[in-house]
Amino acid sequence: MVNTAESSLLNAISRSTCRAFREAEIHLPGDVIRALSRAADRETSDLARGELANILSNISRAEELGVPICQDTGVPVIYMTIPPDIALTPSIYEAVAKGVRDATLAVPLRPNVVHPLSRENSKDNTGPGMPAIHVQPGDRLTITVLPKGAGAENMSRIVMLLPSQKDQIPRVVAETMLLAGGKPCPPVVLGVGIGGTFDGAAALAKEALLLPVDTMDAFEQELCDLVNELGIGPMGLGGKTTALAVKVKTAGCHTASLPVAVNVQCWACRRVTVGVNR
């Protein structure tokens, strides 16, 4: 039986999840807006500048009207940090799912989650394995949401390289975007996971999308420059900016393998972290 304190905590988790989705869907993070503005400033193509102006106008209008930035509000990907004094129970997972169901009605979110084979729609963005919830220990209880649209997610890849093929990582990243072309609504943010296992590299790549995009280290900048040399440009119509940023996360891997995953994110790199007040 749920006691009063636990019930209060679960309600707070549901409310915070719903609030996080509302903020993420309507307000793009400042670092992403700055990256888009810088891209607009350096574009020389009138067509590319026009597309970036449309994107920036879309962001402003969404905030003014309080509506989602994009009609594809994505599937719910959620990261939680949980302090040691809170037990990770099935009720917490259900509280997060309730927050997703509430957000689907309140924001609103487009009902995107379907059964993979029957294609039956759950109508509330929950179901087996959804929302995708990733939990790690932390000093405070937080919820981070990363709504993931299909146009970009569909163009993501994972490649199992050999250790001797380390110098092929830039080719894998650039090739992923070359194959994607304009389908993921560039300019994109590319999350790159290097190392771990087959599934671990994919998880790293998605987590990399949570990192700020207005700074890159030397390796990330090298990858970003290589992608931008493709000339795909905003919305695939040509230009200097195909990628706003490339963000990399790494993990230890087997001595005989080198997994590399690229998770593609459209220009609407939506993400919000909220603290849960207990």
C-alpha positions as CSV (number, residue, x, y, z in Angstrom):
1,M,0.0,0.0,0.0
2,V,1.3,3.4,-0.9
3,N,1.9,5.8,2.1
4,T,1.3,9.5,2.0
5,A,5.0,10.4,1.5
6,E,5.4,7.9,-1.4
7,S,2.2,9.1,-3.0
8,S,3.4,12.7,-2.8
9,L,6.7,11.7,-4.4
10,L,5.0,9.8,-7.3
11,N,2.7,12.7,-8.0
12,A,5.6,15.1,-8.1
13,I,7.4,12.8,-10.6
14,S,4.4,12.7,-12.8
15,R,3.9,16.5,-12.7
16,S,7.6,17.1,-13.3
17,T,7.6,14.8,-16.3
18,C,4.6,16.5,-17.8
19,R,6.2,19.9,-17.2
20,A,9.5,18.8,-18.8
21,F,7.8,17.7,-21.9
22,R,5.8,20.9,-22.2
23,E,9.0,23.0,-21.9
24,A,11.0,20.8,-24.3
25,E,8.4,20.8,-27.0
26,I,7.7,24.5,-26.9
27,H,11.1,26.1,-26.0
28,L,14.3,25.2,-27.8
29,P,17.4,25.4,-25.6
30,G,19.5,28.6,-25.8
31,D,22.6,26.9,-27.0
32,V,20.7,25.4,-30.0
33,I,19.2,28.8,-30.8
34,R,22.7,30.4,-30.7
35,A,24.1,27.7,-33.0
36,L,21.3,28.3,-35.5
37,S,21.8,32.1,-35.3
38,R,25.5,31.7,-35.9
39,A,24.8,29.4,-38.9
40,A,22.5,32.0,-40.4
41,D,25.1,34.7,-40.0
42,R,27.8,32.7,-41.9
43,E,25.6,31.4,-44.7
44,T,26.3,32.9,-48.1
45,S,23.5,31.1,-50.0
46,D,20.2,33.1,-50.1
47,L,18.2,29.9,-50.1
48,A,20.1,28.6,-47.1
49,R,19.7,31.9,-45.2
50,G,16.0,31.8,-46.0
51,E,15.5,28.3,-44.6
52,L,17.4,29.2,-41.4
53,A,15.3,32.4,-41.1
54,N,12.2,30.2,-41.4
55,I,13.5,27.9,-38.6
56,L,14.2,30.8,-36.3
57,S,10.8,32.4,-37.0
58,N,9.2,29.0,-36.3
59,I,10.9,28.8,-32.9
60,S,9.7,32.3,-32.0
61,R,6.1,31.6,-33.1
62,A,6.0,28.4,-31.1
63,E,7.0,30.2,-28.0
64,E,4.5,33.1,-28.6
65,L,1.6,30.7,-29.2
66,G,2.7,28.1,-26.6
67,V,2.6,25.2,-29.1
68,P,5.1,22.5,-30.0
69,I,8.0,23.6,-32.3
70,C,7.3,20.6,-34.6
71,Q,4.3,18.5,-35.5
72,D,6.4,15.4,-34.8
73,T,6.7,15.7,-31.0
74,G,8.7,12.5,-31.0
75,V,8.8,9.4,-28.8
76,P,9.5,9.9,-25.1
77,V,13.1,9.3,-24.2
78,I,13.8,10.0,-20.5
79,Y,16.9,10.1,-18.3
80,M,16.5,10.2,-14.5
81,T,19.0,10.7,-11.7
82,I,17.9,9.2,-8.4
83,P,19.5,9.9,-5.0
84,P,20.4,7.1,-2.6
85,D,17.5,7.8,-0.2
86,I,14.9,7.0,-2.9
87,A,14.2,3.4,-3.8
88,L,13.8,2.6,-7.5
89,T,10.5,0.8,-7.6
90,P,8.0,-0.1,-10.4
91,S,5.9,2.8,-9.1
92,I,8.4,5.3,-10.2
93,Y,8.4,4.0,-13.7
94,E,4.6,4.1,-13.7
95,A,4.7,7.7,-12.3
96,V,6.9,8.7,-15.3
97,A,4.5,7.0,-17.7
98,K,1.6,8.8,-16.2
99,G,3.5,12.1,-16.7
100,V,3.9,11.1,-20.4
101,R,0.2,10.3,-20.7
102,D,-0.7,13.6,-19.1
103,A,1.7,15.5,-21.4
104,T,0.1,13.8,-24.4
105,L,-3.2,15.5,-23.6
106,A,-1.9,18.7,-22.1
107,V,0.9,19.9,-24.4
108,P,-0.4,18.2,-26.6
109,L,1.9,15.5,-27.9
110,R,1.1,13.7,-31.1
111,P,0.3,10.0,-30.3
112,N,3.4,8.4,-31.9
113,V,3.9,5.1,-30.1
114,V,2.7,2.1,-31.9
115,H,3.2,-1.7,-31.7
116,P,6.2,-2.5,-34.0
117,L,4.3,-5.2,-35.9
118,S,0.6,-4.6,-35.7
119,R,1.2,-0.8,-35.8
120,E,-1.7,-0.4,-33.3
121,N,-1.4,3.0,-31.7
122,S,-1.4,3.2,-27.9
123,K,-2.9,6.7,-28.2
124,D,-1.0,8.0,-25.2
125,N,2.7,7.6,-26.1
126,T,3.2,4.7,-23.6
127,G,3.4,0.9,-24.1
128,P,5.9,-1.9,-23.8
129,G,9.3,-0.2,-23.5
130,M,7.8,3.3,-23.8
131,P,8.6,5.7,-22.4
132,A,12.3,4.7,-22.7
133,I,13.6,5.4,-19.2
134,H,17.3,5.5,-18.3
135,V,18.2,5.7,-14.7
136,Q,21.5,6.5,-12.9
137,P,22.4,7.5,-9.4
138,G,22.8,11.2,-8.6
139,D,22.7,13.7,-5.8
140,R,19.2,14.9,-6.6
141,L,16.1,13.6,-8.2
142,T,16.0,15.0,-11.8
143,I,14.1,14.2,-15.0
144,T,15.6,14.9,-18.4
145,V,13.5,14.5,-21.5
146,L,14.8,14.1,-25.0
147,P,11.8,13.9,-27.5
148,K,13.0,12.0,-30.5
149,G,11.3,12.4,-33.9
150,A,11.4,9.7,-36.5
151,G,12.8,11.7,-39.5
152,A,16.2,12.0,-37.8
153,E,16.1,8.8,-35.8
154,N,15.4,6.7,-38.9
155,M,18.8,7.9,-40.4
156,S,20.9,6.8,-37.4
157,R,23.5,4.0,-37.8
158,I,25.8,1.7,-35.9
159,V,28.9,0.2,-37.4
160,M,31.1,-2.4,-35.8
161,L,34.7,-1.4,-36.8
162,L,37.9,-3.3,-36.0
163,P,40.5,-1.6,-33.8
164,S,42.7,-1.2,-36.8
165,Q,40.0,0.9,-38.4
166,K,40.0,3.7,-35.9
167,D,40.9,6.2,-38.7
168,Q,37.6,5.3,-40.4
169,I,35.5,6.9,-37.7
170,P,35.3,10.3,-39.5
171,R,34.2,8.4,-42.7
172,V,31.5,6.6,-40.8
173,V,30.1,9.9,-39.4
174,A,30.2,11.7,-42.7
175,E,28.8,8.7,-44.6
176,T,25.9,8.6,-42.2
177,M,24.9,12.1,-43.1
178,L,25.6,11.6,-46.8
179,L,23.1,8.7,-46.8
180,A,20.7,10.8,-44.8
181,G,20.7,13.9,-47.1
182,G,17.8,16.2,-46.4
183,K,15.6,13.6,-44.7
184,P,16.4,14.4,-41.1
185,C,15.7,18.2,-41.6
186,P,19.2,19.6,-41.4
187,P,21.0,21.4,-40.0
188,V,21.4,18.4,-37.6
189,V,23.1,17.6,-34.4
190,L,25.0,14.3,-34.5
191,G,25.5,12.3,-31.4
192,V,28.4,9.9,-31.8
193,G,29.0,7.0,-29.5
194,I,32.4,5.3,-29.6
195,G,33.2,2.1,-27.7
196,G,31.2,0.0,-25.3
197,T,29.2,-2.8,-26.8
198,F,26.8,-2.9,-29.8
199,D,23.9,-1.5,-27.7
200,G,26.2,0.5,-25.5
201,A,27.5,2.6,-28.4
202,A,24.0,3.4,-29.5
203,A,23.1,4.5,-25.9
204,L,26.3,6.7,-25.8
205,A,25.3,8.3,-29.1
206,K,21.9,9.3,-27.9
207,E,23.3,10.6,-24.6
208,A,25.7,12.7,-26.5
209,L,22.7,14.7,-27.8
210,L,22.2,16.0,-24.2
211,L,25.5,17.8,-24.4
212,P,25.7,21.6,-25.2
213,V,26.1,22.2,-28.9
214,D,27.6,25.7,-28.7
215,T,31.1,24.3,-27.9
216,M,33.0,21.4,-29.5
217,D,36.5,19.9,-28.7
218,A,39.0,19.5,-31.5
219,F,37.9,16.0,-32.6
220,E,34.2,17.0,-32.6
221,Q,35.0,20.1,-34.6
222,E,36.9,18.0,-37.1
223,L,33.9,15.7,-37.6
224,C,31.5,18.6,-37.9
225,D,33.7,20.3,-40.5
226,L,33.8,17.1,-42.5
227,V,30.0,16.8,-42.4
228,N,29.6,20.4,-43.4
229,E,31.9,19.9,-46.4
230,L,29.1,17.7,-47.9
231,G,27.2,20.8,-48.7
232,I,23.8,19.3,-48.0
233,G,22.8,22.5,-46.1
234,P,19.6,23.5,-44.4
235,M,16.6,21.3,-45.3
236,G,18.9,19.6,-47.9
237,L,18.8,22.6,-50.2
238,G,22.5,23.3,-50.1
239,G,24.6,25.6,-47.9
240,K,27.5,25.8,-45.5
241,T,25.7,24.3,-42.5
242,T,24.7,20.7,-42.6
243,A,25.5,20.0,-39.0
244,L,25.2,22.5,-36.1
245,A,27.5,20.3,-34.0
246,V,28.9,16.9,-33.5
247,K,29.0,15.6,-29.9
248,V,31.0,12.6,-28.9
249,K,30.8,10.2,-25.9
250,T,33.2,7.3,-25.4
251,A,33.4,4.2,-23.3
252,G,35.8,1.3,-22.8
253,C,35.3,-1.6,-25.2
254,H,36.6,-5.1,-26.0
255,T,40.2,-5.2,-27.2
256,A,39.0,-6.8,-30.5
257,S,36.1,-4.4,-31.3
258,L,35.4,-0.7,-32.0
259,P,31.6,0.0,-32.1
260,V,30.7,3.4,-33.6
261,A,27.1,4.7,-33.5
262,V,25.7,7.9,-34.9
263,N,22.4,9.2,-33.6
264,V,21.0,11.8,-35.9
265,Q,19.0,14.7,-34.4
266,C,17.2,17.4,-36.5
267,W,17.7,21.1,-35.9
268,A,14.9,20.9,-33.2
269,C,17.3,19.4,-30.6
270,R,14.8,19.4,-27.8
271,R,15.9,18.6,-24.3
272,V,15.0,19.8,-20.8
273,T,16.1,18.8,-17.3
274,V,13.9,19.6,-14.3
275,G,14.4,18.9,-10.7
276,V,11.6,17.1,-8.8
277,N,10.6,18.9,-5.6
278,R,9.6,16.4,-3.0
